[in-house]
Amino acid sequence: MPIARAMRERSRDVRFLLREPGAGADLEGMAGMAREPAPIWSGPVRFTNPLNFGEILVNFGYADPVMLRKLIDAWRERLAHTAVVVANVAPAAHIAARTLGIPSFEISQGFHIPPPVFPAPPLRDWEPAPRARLEQADRAVLAAINAVFAAYGVAPLASIGELFAGRAALLTYPELDIYPQRGPAEYFGIPRSGEGAALPPWPEGRGPRIFSYVYRYAPHLEQLLETLAAMECRTLMLCRGVDAALRAKFSGSSVYLAEVPMAASRLLEQADLVVCHGSHQMTAQSLLAGKPLLLLPSQLEQFLITRRVVRFGAGLGIALDVAAPDFRAALNELVANPGYGAKAREFAQRYAGHDRDAALKTMIARCESAACRARDT
C-alpha cells in the first residue's frame, strides 16, 4: 500500500492483482485502487511437508510444464502494458514479467526467496533431507520454468533462487533470515507498519510486564493465560475474537485481553518481555525495542524464525504441538537469566541507526526509475 500510494501520487496508474480479491479492502488508501483477481493454480498437494522451496513450488503446479505455461500466459494477459511489477510471494508474476521484459521487484521477509544455489536449501535442517529428493524437485520446477522461458526467448535459470536475483527487497535482518547460508545480500530491515491506537493501563501484579499477541485458536491458550495470571505477570494481550467465557474468566486478573489492536511501539518500550507466535513483524519489532521473547510458533515460517531468535540468544521457543508445554519454566528462565535481555538489547543497539523509512524510499525510487525507463522506451 505505501508503494501504491506513492506511485499514484506520482500520477502512475496502480492496479492490485490479488489472490483473494477481498483482501485489504478496508486498508487506508485502498479506495479508488483498481483490484483484480490474480491468476492462481489449484490442484493436488504432492508434498504435505515440503523439504525445500522447490517442493513448495511443486505443490503449486510449477513442475507441470503445461499447467505452468497456462498460468504464465494468464499473468502475461494481465500484465500487458504494465511498466513495473511489485510482487509478494508470486513467482509466476516474475516469470511472466521476464517474458514481457518488464522489471519486477519481490518484497519478502526471506522465506520465499531461497539463495541462488542448486538445489534450494532444506527448510528443516534438523531433519533428514536427501539431496537426491531436493534435486529432483528443483529440476522438475526449473524444467517447467525454462520451458516457458524458451518459448519466449528468455535465458534459462540455473537455480530457483536466480529468479529473484537483482529483484528482491529483503525486509528482514541477517539474524532473522531463515536462510543463514544466503551470503551477502541487501537487507532493508522492517519498514514502519500500521498499528492500533489503544493504550490500556498495565494491570496490577508483582510479575514482569508482558506484551503479547496470541491467536484465539492457539493450542494451550487457556493454560498460557492461567500461567500468566498465576505468576501475576502484568500482561497486555491482543487475542482477536477470544471466547467470551475465557475473557470473563481472567477479567480482573493480571492479564488484560485486549479487544482492539494496541499501540505496540509505545507499549513495547514499557514491557519487560514479549510473548507471541513468532511472526516476522512482531518478532523484529520486539527485538528493535530490545525485548526478549517467548515464541510459540504455529506454522513453519514462525518456527524457523523462532530457531533464529533462540540461536541468537534473545529468547526461547515452545512448539505448540508439545503435549504439555511448561510456560512457567520458560517465563522464569527469561526473567531470571539477564542474557536474553542483553542479546535483545544488542540487536536493538546494532540497528538503532537504521532508518526504517529508507527501505520504502529506496523501493519507491526503484519503481519510479523503472517506470521512467519504460516510458522512455
C-alpha positions as CSV (number, residue, x, y, z in Angstrom):
1,M,0.0,0.0,0.0
2,P,2.7,2.6,0.8
3,I,4.4,1.9,-2.6
4,A,1.0,2.0,-4.4
5,R,0.1,5.3,-2.7
6,A,3.5,6.8,-3.6
7,M,3.3,5.7,-7.2
8,R,-0.3,7.1,-7.5
9,E,0.9,10.4,-6.1
10,R,3.4,10.4,-9.0
11,S,0.5,10.1,-11.4
12,R,1.1,6.4,-12.1
13,D,-1.9,4.1,-12.7
14,V,-1.9,1.4,-10.0
15,R,-3.6,-2.0,-10.1
16,F,-3.7,-4.7,-7.4
17,L,-3.8,-8.4,-8.6
18,L,-4.9,-10.3,-5.5
19,R,-5.1,-14.0,-4.8
20,E,-8.1,-13.1,-2.5
21,P,-10.0,-10.3,-4.3
22,G,-11.4,-9.1,-1.0
23,A,-8.1,-8.8,0.8
24,G,-7.1,-5.4,2.1
25,A,-10.4,-3.8,1.1
26,D,-10.5,-1.9,4.4
27,L,-6.9,-0.6,4.2
28,E,-6.5,3.1,4.3
29,G,-5.9,4.4,0.8
30,M,-7.4,1.4,-1.0
31,A,-10.4,3.3,-2.1
32,G,-10.2,4.0,-5.8
33,M,-7.4,1.5,-6.4
34,A,-8.2,-1.0,-9.2
35,R,-8.4,-4.5,-7.9
36,E,-8.5,-7.7,-10.0
37,P,-8.2,-11.4,-9.1
38,A,-4.7,-12.8,-9.6
39,P,-4.3,-16.0,-11.7
40,I,-3.9,-19.0,-9.5
41,W,-3.4,-22.7,-9.9
42,S,-5.4,-25.2,-7.9
43,G,-4.5,-28.8,-7.8
44,P,-3.5,-31.7,-5.6
45,V,-0.7,-31.2,-3.0
46,R,2.1,-33.6,-3.6
47,F,4.2,-32.9,-0.5
48,T,2.4,-32.4,2.8
49,N,5.7,-31.4,4.5
50,P,7.8,-29.9,1.7
51,L,11.6,-30.2,2.3
52,N,12.6,-27.0,0.4
53,F,11.2,-24.2,-1.7
54,G,11.3,-26.4,-4.8
55,E,8.8,-28.8,-3.3
56,I,6.6,-25.9,-2.2
57,L,6.5,-24.8,-5.9
58,V,5.7,-28.4,-6.9
59,N,2.7,-28.1,-4.7
60,F,1.5,-25.1,-6.6
61,G,1.9,-26.5,-10.1
62,Y,5.3,-25.2,-11.0
63,A,6.6,-28.6,-12.0
64,D,3.9,-29.2,-14.7
65,P,5.1,-27.6,-17.9
66,V,1.6,-27.5,-19.5
67,M,-0.2,-26.0,-16.5
68,L,2.6,-23.6,-15.7
69,R,2.5,-22.3,-19.3
70,K,-1.2,-21.6,-18.9
71,L,-0.6,-19.9,-15.6
72,I,2.1,-17.7,-17.0
73,D,0.0,-16.8,-20.1
74,A,-2.8,-15.7,-17.8
75,W,-0.3,-13.5,-15.9
76,R,1.0,-12.2,-19.3
77,E,-2.5,-11.1,-20.3
78,R,-3.0,-9.2,-17.0
79,L,0.5,-7.6,-17.1
80,A,0.3,-6.4,-20.7
81,H,1.0,-2.7,-20.9
82,T,2.4,-2.7,-17.4
83,A,5.6,-0.8,-16.7
84,V,6.6,-2.3,-13.3
85,V,5.6,-5.2,-11.2
86,V,5.9,-5.3,-7.4
87,A,5.1,-8.7,-6.0
88,N,4.9,-10.6,-2.8
89,V,5.0,-14.5,-3.0
90,A,4.1,-14.5,-6.6
91,P,6.9,-16.3,-8.6
92,A,4.6,-16.6,-11.6
93,A,4.3,-12.9,-11.8
94,H,8.1,-12.6,-12.0
95,I,8.3,-15.3,-14.7
96,A,5.6,-13.6,-16.7
97,A,7.4,-10.2,-16.2
98,R,10.6,-11.6,-17.6
99,T,8.9,-13.0,-20.7
100,L,7.5,-9.5,-21.3
101,G,10.7,-7.6,-20.5
102,I,9.1,-5.9,-17.5
103,P,11.1,-5.0,-14.4
104,S,9.8,-6.7,-11.3
105,F,10.6,-6.5,-7.6
106,E,9.9,-9.0,-4.9
107,I,9.1,-7.7,-1.4
108,S,9.7,-10.5,1.1
109,Q,10.9,-11.4,4.6
110,G,13.1,-14.1,3.0
111,F,11.1,-17.3,3.4
112,H,10.0,-17.3,-0.3
113,I,13.4,-16.1,-1.7
114,P,15.9,-19.0,-1.5
115,P,19.5,-18.2,-2.2
116,P,20.6,-18.8,-5.9
117,V,22.0,-22.3,-5.3
118,F,21.1,-25.7,-6.6
119,P,19.2,-27.3,-5.1
120,A,17.3,-24.8,-2.9
121,P,18.4,-25.4,0.7
122,P,16.3,-27.6,3.0
123,L,13.9,-25.7,5.2
124,R,14.1,-28.2,8.1
125,D,17.9,-28.6,8.6
126,W,17.3,-30.6,11.7
127,E,15.6,-33.4,9.7
128,P,16.9,-35.7,7.0
129,A,16.7,-34.1,3.6
130,P,18.0,-36.4,0.9
131,R,19.9,-34.3,-1.6
132,A,18.5,-36.5,-4.4
133,R,14.9,-35.6,-3.4
134,L,15.8,-31.9,-3.2
135,E,17.4,-32.0,-6.7
136,Q,14.5,-33.9,-8.2
137,A,12.0,-31.2,-7.1
138,D,14.2,-28.4,-8.2
139,R,15.0,-30.0,-11.6
140,A,11.3,-30.5,-12.3
141,V,10.5,-26.9,-11.4
142,L,13.4,-25.5,-13.4
143,A,12.5,-27.7,-16.4
144,A,8.9,-26.2,-16.4
145,I,10.0,-22.6,-15.9
146,N,12.8,-22.9,-18.5
147,A,10.4,-24.4,-21.0
148,V,8.2,-21.3,-20.6
149,F,11.3,-19.1,-21.0
150,A,12.4,-20.9,-24.1
151,A,9.0,-20.4,-25.7
152,Y,9.5,-16.6,-25.2
153,G,13.2,-16.4,-26.0
154,V,14.3,-15.8,-22.4
155,A,17.6,-17.2,-21.0
156,P,17.1,-20.2,-18.7
157,L,17.6,-20.3,-14.9
158,A,20.3,-22.4,-13.2
159,S,18.5,-22.3,-9.8
160,I,15.1,-21.3,-8.5
161,G,16.7,-18.5,-6.4
162,E,18.1,-17.0,-9.5
163,L,14.6,-16.0,-10.4
164,F,14.8,-13.3,-7.7
165,A,18.4,-12.2,-8.3
166,G,18.5,-8.4,-8.5
167,R,14.8,-8.2,-7.9
168,A,14.5,-8.8,-4.1
169,A,13.9,-6.4,-1.3
170,L,14.6,-8.4,1.8
171,L,12.6,-6.8,4.6
172,T,14.4,-8.6,7.4
173,Y,17.8,-8.7,9.2
174,P,20.6,-11.2,8.9
175,E,19.9,-12.5,12.4
176,L,16.3,-13.4,11.4
177,D,16.9,-14.6,7.8
178,I,15.8,-18.2,7.7
179,Y,18.5,-18.9,5.1
180,P,21.7,-18.2,7.1
181,Q,23.6,-19.6,4.1
182,R,22.3,-16.8,1.8
183,G,25.7,-15.0,1.8
184,P,26.0,-11.3,1.1
185,A,22.6,-9.7,0.5
186,E,20.8,-6.4,0.6
187,Y,18.8,-6.3,3.8
188,F,16.4,-3.5,4.2
189,G,15.0,-4.4,7.7
190,I,11.4,-3.9,8.6
191,P,9.6,-0.8,7.4
192,R,7.2,1.1,9.6
193,S,3.8,-0.6,9.7
194,G,0.3,0.4,10.9
195,E,-0.7,-0.4,14.4
196,G,-3.5,0.1,16.8
197,A,-4.1,3.2,18.9
198,A,-5.3,1.6,22.2
199,L,-3.1,2.3,25.2
200,P,-4.6,0.3,28.1
201,P,-3.0,0.7,31.5
202,W,-0.8,-2.2,32.7
203,P,-2.7,-4.5,35.0
204,E,-1.7,-4.7,38.7
205,G,0.6,-7.6,39.6
206,R,4.0,-8.4,41.0
207,G,5.4,-10.1,37.9
208,P,7.1,-8.7,34.8
209,R,5.3,-6.6,32.2
210,I,4.5,-8.8,29.2
211,F,3.2,-7.5,25.8
212,S,1.6,-10.3,23.9
213,Y,-0.2,-11.1,20.6
214,V,-1.6,-14.6,20.5
215,Y,-4.2,-16.3,18.2
216,R,-7.5,-17.2,19.8
217,Y,-7.3,-20.7,18.3
218,A,-3.8,-21.4,19.7
219,P,-3.5,-24.8,21.5
220,H,-2.9,-24.4,25.2
221,L,-4.2,-20.8,25.2
222,E,-6.1,-21.2,28.4
223,Q,-3.0,-22.9,30.1
224,L,-0.9,-20.0,29.0
225,L,-3.3,-17.5,30.4
226,E,-3.6,-19.4,33.7
227,T,0.2,-19.4,34.0
228,L,0.5,-15.7,33.3
229,A,-2.2,-15.0,35.9
230,A,-0.8,-17.4,38.5
231,M,2.7,-15.7,38.1
232,E,1.0,-12.3,38.3
233,C,2.6,-11.3,35.1
234,R,1.2,-7.8,34.2
235,T,0.1,-8.8,30.7
236,L,-1.4,-6.9,27.9
237,M,-2.5,-9.5,25.3
238,L,-4.2,-8.9,22.0
239,C,-6.2,-12.1,21.2
240,R,-8.7,-11.3,18.5
241,G,-12.1,-12.9,18.9
242,V,-11.2,-14.7,22.1
243,D,-14.0,-16.7,23.6
244,A,-16.2,-14.6,25.9
245,A,-16.1,-17.2,28.7
246,L,-12.3,-17.1,28.6
247,R,-12.3,-13.3,28.7
248,A,-14.6,-13.3,31.7
249,K,-12.5,-15.9,33.5
250,F,-9.5,-13.6,33.5
251,S,-11.3,-10.4,34.0
252,G,-9.8,-8.6,37.0
253,S,-6.6,-10.7,36.9
254,S,-3.1,-9.5,36.0
255,V,-3.9,-10.5,32.4
256,Y,-5.8,-8.0,30.2
257,L,-7.2,-9.4,27.0
258,A,-7.4,-6.5,24.5
259,E,-10.4,-6.4,22.1
260,V,-8.8,-3.9,19.7
261,P,-5.2,-3.5,18.4
262,M,-2.9,-1.7,20.7
263,A,-0.2,0.9,20.1
264,A,2.6,-1.7,20.0
265,S,5.5,0.6,19.5
266,R,4.7,2.6,22.6
267,L,3.8,-0.3,24.8
268,L,6.9,-2.3,23.8
269,E,9.0,0.4,25.3
270,Q,7.4,-0.3,28.7
271,A,7.4,-4.1,28.5
272,D,9.9,-6.5,30.1
273,L,9.4,-9.2,27.5
274,V,7.1,-10.3,24.7
275,V,5.0,-13.4,24.1
276,C,3.9,-14.1,20.5
277,H,3.8,-16.7,17.8
278,G,7.0,-15.6,16.1
279,S,5.5,-13.7,13.2
280,H,8.3,-11.8,11.5
281,Q,7.0,-8.3,12.0
282,M,6.2,-8.8,15.8
283,T,9.4,-10.6,16.4
284,A,11.6,-8.0,14.7
285,Q,9.7,-5.1,16.3
286,S,10.3,-6.6,19.7
287,L,14.0,-7.1,19.1
288,L,14.3,-3.5,17.8
289,A,12.8,-2.5,21.2
290,G,15.4,-4.6,23.0
291,K,12.9,-7.0,24.5
292,P,13.5,-10.8,24.9
293,L,10.8,-13.1,23.6
294,L,8.9,-16.3,24.4
295,L,7.9,-17.6,21.0
296,L,5.0,-20.0,20.3
297,P,5.3,-20.8,16.6
298,S,2.1,-22.2,15.0
299,Q,3.5,-22.8,11.4
300,L,6.8,-23.5,9.7
301,E,7.9,-19.9,8.9
302,Q,7.3,-18.9,12.5
303,F,9.2,-22.0,13.7
304,L,12.2,-21.1,11.6
305,I,12.2,-17.5,12.9
306,T,12.0,-18.9,16.4
307,R,15.0,-21.0,15.8
308,R,16.9,-18.0,14.6
309,V,15.9,-16.0,17.7
310,V,16.9,-18.9,20.0
311,R,20.2,-19.3,18.3
312,F,20.9,-15.6,18.5
313,G,20.2,-15.9,22.3
314,A,17.4,-13.3,22.6
315,G,14.5,-15.7,23.5
316,L,13.0,-19.1,23.9
317,G,10.5,-21.1,21.9
318,I,7.9,-23.6,22.7
319,A,6.3,-25.6,19.8
320,L,2.5,-25.6,20.2
321,D,2.3,-29.3,19.3
322,V,4.1,-30.1,22.6
323,A,1.6,-32.1,24.7
324,A,2.3,-30.3,27.9
325,P,4.2,-27.1,27.4
326,D,5.9,-25.7,30.5
327,F,5.2,-22.0,30.1
328,R,6.1,-21.3,33.7
329,A,9.6,-22.6,33.3
330,A,10.2,-20.7,30.1
331,L,9.0,-17.4,31.6
332,N,11.0,-17.9,34.8
333,E,14.1,-18.6,32.7
334,L,13.6,-15.4,30.6
335,V,13.1,-13.3,33.8
336,A,16.0,-14.9,35.8
337,N,18.6,-15.0,33.1
338,P,19.7,-11.5,32.0
339,G,21.5,-12.9,29.0
340,Y,18.3,-13.0,26.9
341,G,17.6,-9.3,27.5
342,A,21.2,-8.4,26.8
343,K,21.1,-10.1,23.4
344,A,17.8,-8.4,22.6
345,R,19.4,-5.0,23.5
346,E,22.4,-5.9,21.4
347,F,20.1,-6.3,18.4
348,A,18.4,-3.0,19.2
349,Q,21.7,-1.2,19.5
350,R,23.0,-2.7,16.3
351,Y,20.1,-1.3,14.3
352,A,19.5,1.9,16.4
353,G,20.7,4.0,13.5
354,H,18.6,2.1,10.9
355,D,16.3,4.4,9.0
356,R,13.1,2.4,8.8
357,D,11.7,4.8,6.1
358,A,14.8,4.2,3.9
359,A,13.6,0.9,2.6
360,L,10.3,2.3,1.4
361,K,12.0,5.3,-0.2
362,T,14.5,3.0,-2.0
363,M,11.8,0.7,-3.3
364,I,9.7,3.7,-4.5
365,A,12.7,5.2,-6.2
366,R,13.5,1.9,-8.0
367,C,9.9,1.6,-9.1
368,E,9.8,5.2,-10.4
369,S,13.1,4.8,-12.2
370,A,11.9,1.6,-13.9
371,A,8.6,3.2,-14.8
372,C,10.5,6.2,-16.3
373,R,12.7,3.9,-18.4
374,A,9.7,2.0,-19.7
375,R,8.1,5.3,-20.7
376,D,11.2,6.5,-22.5
377,T,11.4,3.3,-24.5
